[in-house]
Amino acid sequence: MNNIKLFETKKVRTHWDAEQEKWYFSIIDVIEILTNSPRPRKY
């Protein structure tokens, strides 16, 4: 199951691993939210 979650108005890509029962979040999306960087991959 792949989902997009919203944090305030920003999208965060996520993935649910049913076997391990864990959520995974895109680090690039999280960096963009935390730093307001226009180019989070270069951060």
C-alpha positions in Angstrom: 0.0 0.0 0.0 1.6 3.3 -1.1 0.0 6.5 0.2 0.6 10.2 0.2 0.2 11.8 3.6 -0.2 15.6 4.1 1.8 17.5 6.6 0.3 21.0 6.8 0.0 21.6 3.0 3.0 19.5 1.9 2.8 16.0 0.5 4.9 13.2 2.0 5.3 9.9 0.1 4.8 6.9 2.4 4.9 3.1 2.2 3.3 0.6 4.6 5.2 -2.7 5.0 2.5 -5.1 6.2 5.0 -7.9 7.0 7.0 -5.8 9.4 4.1 -3.5 10.3 6.1 -0.3 9.7 5.6 2.9 7.9 8.4 4.3 5.7 8.6 8.0 4.8 10.4 9.7 1.9 13.4 11.5 3.5 13.5 13.9 0.6 10.0 15.0 1.3 10.7 15.4 5.1 13.8 17.5 4.4 11.8 19.7 2.1 9.2 20.3 4.8 11.8 20.9 7.6 14.1 23.2 5.7 11.7 24.8 3.2 14.5 24.1 0.6 13.5 24.6 -3.0 15.9 21.8 -3.9 15.8 19.2 -1.0 17.9 16.7 -3.0 20.8 19.1 -2.9 20.5 19.8 0.8 
